[in-house]
Amino acid sequence: MAEAVAKAKKQKAPRNLKPESMNKKVKLTAADHVFNICVNIFMILTLIVIFIPLWSTFALSFRSNTYLHSQFRGMFEVWTWVPDAYKALLGNAGFIDAFISSFMILIGGVVCALILTIPMAYVLSVHTLPGRKWINILIMIPYVFNVGMIPAYLLVKGIGLIGHIPAVFLPGAISTYNCIIMKQFFEGIPNDLKESARIDGCNEIQILFKIMLPLSKAIIMTVGLFYAVSFWNDFFHAMLYLSGTPVKIFGWNMIDSNYPLPILLRNILMASGMNEYVEVNAFGNAPVQAIKAASVFMSAIPMIIAYPFIQKYFTKGTLAGAVKG
Amino acid sequence: MKKTSQPVVTTTKSGLAVSQEAAAVYKARNKAKLGAEIKRHAGVYLLAIIPVAYYIVFKYVPIWNAQIAFKDFMARQGVLGSAWVGLANFKEFFNSFYFWSLIRNTVMYSVGKLLLSLPLSIILAIAIYECTRPILRKIVQTLAYLPHFLSWVIMYGILLALLAPGDGVVNDVIKAIRGTNVGFDFLTSTKAFPWVVLFSDAWKEMGWSAIIFIAALMGIDGSLFEAAMVEGANSWQRVWYITLPAIRPVIVTVLILKLGTILDAGFNQIFMLYSAPVYSVADIIDTWVYRSGLLEFKFGLATAVGLFKGVFGMLLVFLSNFISKKVSETGIF
């Protein structure tokens, strides 16, 4: 796998992804033409299939209260779109609170995760370390043996974290998988660099900060982004451990409810019948479906903004890890 | 260090006293060396303290807590105080009517997802690899990877916009074709629900799972294609006789490693999509553990089921890793 990645890196950008020699002019047979047409049709079909659900949700979020035609027509009649739903959401204190809570989980989570993952990965990458094997076993046992959610719930309950924001990110603050990816990167840094630093009188902690970290910006970004995605998208832990109580700083209510965005989104989406009016109509005069669709897009926006950066890294940084899926 | 001490003992077999003495010397020297090594790495151990403590608290305490699978857990008495009941929780699970339906649903969903998305992602990877229009390729690649980064809550919102019986886009089309006014509720129909699960998963993860195959495709030696072209093979034949055999090891590895996670059928997805009318076809082990444990407070029973899944899953991971190492010389550890 590593060879494949190395080879892929060496290649310049050709017209297609095949090796360059393949792009010489050759006489195409009828079968080749049919093949190329099929490939292009498949690509365009894939494009349509992926695009339509996203577009229909996007169109729905701009539906106005006075639009009476079917949603299918609404996808095309762009001139009837109004941003009422977005105005309603942005003017709603509950929605802003959920955003703040989500960001607190995101920042707390990523900071904790990196503070724990970087030293762990570095420790595991020091091959001369006596007892390294035991540390490796220590992290691999929970990785392959997962006892499920109830014992973890009892632990969080036992520590007294229930109802507090750290309960959402602490149980998942190290992903062993990310740790292994980072360790493999550290192992790839030439040992000579560390040796020469040692000769110059650096201790191990100085080596980590002065040699390893400056050389591993790419992997730290990648792993950090993967953590960020998982904390931003996490609704299960928030549902399990939070109960919508206010977050207070020195007695001052910073936000009225600590429910993050995914929980609020889930409540909005799940609302139906009587509930629909209680939960959703608080958001003003936009249609209920438009509010639902708009809140979907609002929660996806940070992810969509971050996506180009993530894409830049995941294709090179973690290809070897994609096996795990 | 062990390797250097061994030949000494064997070569001085003639004099036992000498060998023992030599061994003792080596042991002492090794000990001194080990001490020096530990001292030299003191900083590394210092770095390890916090993460190791984290692992012990957040990963090992839950394993310790899992003992309540063998207990009649009472919240007031705590994990240690509750009474042992042996295998009663496991027996209750194995003898219950939902046992087989949970196993069936779990395996059905994970195998179904594999059968649907593995061929799709291989075809997508080959199409991306063969596509001669760089702009089309770039757009497809960017769009196809995107859904992997959306959460299942967001996916549920998108599926609602698509499939809602009242005014979802799909139902608009169905109504127009059939000429009726009644929409079809995909998410509460026991017949349609499994397909919604399988296809929404394929939609979300197809591009992401194609990445590994694209990487493998880019490693194929170009001279193979040239030789085939000289021999007069057309594009279809090149795909069938060169491209597919070349990435076969990767396909096999992915397939086997997926086998190891067959009991993980996608908790987040099913939990978001399902509702009481479709529990019979939707419930997988994880969703059942959540409902019976945290909503009905049957902690012991739910932990027993989770533990059963954990042990079985671990065996599957070892098995798949073993097979994978045998077949394609790659494994996860």
Interface residues (C-beta under 8 A of the other chain):
Chain A: M1 E3 A4 V5 K7 A8 Q11 A13 R15 N16 L17 K18 P19 E20 S21 M22 V26 T29 A31 D32 F35 N36 V39 N40 F42 M43 I44 T46 L47 V49 I50 F51 I52 P53 L54 S56 T57 L60 S70 Q71 F72 R73 M75 I115 L116 T117 P119 M120 Y122 V123 V126 T128 L129 P130 I135 L138 I139 M140 I141 P142 V144 F145 N146 V147 G148 M149 I150 P151 A152 Y153 L154 L155 G158 L170 P171 A173 I174 N203 E204 I205 L208 V229 W232 N233 D234 F235 F236 L240 P262 L265 R266 L269 Q289 K292 A293 S295 V296 S299 A300 M303 I304 Y307 I310 Q311 F314 T315 L319 A322 V323 K324 G325
Chain B: L34 E37 I38 H41 A42 G43 V44 L46 L47 A48 I50 P51 V52 Y54 Y55 V57 F58 K59 Y60 V61 P62 I63 W64 N65 A66 I68 V79 I123 L124 A127 I128 Y129 E130 C131 T132 R133 P134 L136 R137 I139 V140 T142 L143 A144 Y145 L146 P147 F149 L150 S151 W152 V153 I154 Y156 G157 I158 L159 L160 A161 L162 A164 D167 G168 V169 D172 V173 K175 A176 W203 E205 G207 W208 S209 I211 I212 I214 A215 A216 L217 M218 G219 I220 D221 G222 S223 F225 E226 M229 N234 S235 W236 V239 V250 T253 V254 L257 K258 F267 N268 F271 M272 D286 V289 Y290 G293 L294 F299 A302 T303 V305 G306 L307 K309 G310 V311 G313 M314 V317 F318 T330 I332 F333
